[in-house]
């Protein structure tokens, strides 16, 4: 469990949930290393059976993801170069700021 503290996870409740199952462990490990923690919280709520909180969090995040998707399609329609960079920016929710 020392590696969790090294990664910056100090919440005892979160550390206690690590011991559930291997699949939950891998999911939480991926979420710790994930850049977008908001999406990680949605996955966590659904995987832990807290459906109401999962749907509420998803309903807050969905409009932002839709805007980024429209922005990415718009970039492709304009024929912008550097699609790899554009994909990364849109996945990080920064694509709109580039336009």
N, C-alpha and C positions, 0 to 999 in steps of 0.2 A: 504494500500500500504506500510505501515511501515514494514510488514513482508518481503517484497522483499529486503529492505535495510539490514535487519537482515540476510537474506540469501546471501548477498553479491552482489546483482544485483543493480547497480547504473546507468546503461545506461538509460537515459530518453526515448529514442526511443523504447527500449524494454519494459519499463514499460507502455508506451502509448499503445502498441499493446495488452497488457493484457486484456483490456476492450472489446475485439471483441465479442466473443461468449463463451458460457460455454465450448464447446468442445475444442476450441482453448486455453481457459484458462487452462483446465485440461492438454492439451498437453504441454503447456509451463511450467506448474508447474512440470510435470514429467521430462521435459528436464532440469529444474533448478536442480533437485535432481539427475539427471543422472550422472554417472561416465564418460561416454564417450561423451563429448560435440561435437565431430566431427560428430557423427551419429545424434545428436540432430540438428545440423545445416542443415543436409540434409533434415530431417523431416520438419524443419521450412521452408526451401525454397520451398519444394513441397506444404506444407499446405498454404503458403501465395501466391501461384500462380507464384512464380519466378522459372519457370521450367528450364531455361537455367542454372541458378546458382545451382539448385538442381542436374541436370545431371552432371555438371562439378565437384561438390563436391563429388558426388557418384563415378564418374570415378577415382578420386584420392584415395578414400577410398577402392574401391573394390579389388584392388590387395592385399592390406594388409589383408583384410578379407579372401580372397582365400588362402593366405599363412597360416593363422592361422587355417583354416579348414583342409588343407592338413596335417599340423603339428598335429592337434588333431586326425585325422584318423591314422596317423603314431604312435602316442602314444598308441592308442587302439590296433593296430596291434601288437605292441611290448608287450602287456599284462601288461602295467604299472598299479600299484595300486594307489588308491586315485583318482578315476575318478572325484569326485566332485571338488577337488582342480584343477585338470587339466582343467575342463570345465571353472571354474572361471578365471584361468590364461589365457586361450585362448580368453574368452570374453573380458578380459581387454587388449588384444593384447600383452600379455607377454609370451605366450606359447612357442614361438620360442627360447626365451632366456633361458628357462629351459632345453632344449635339449643341 
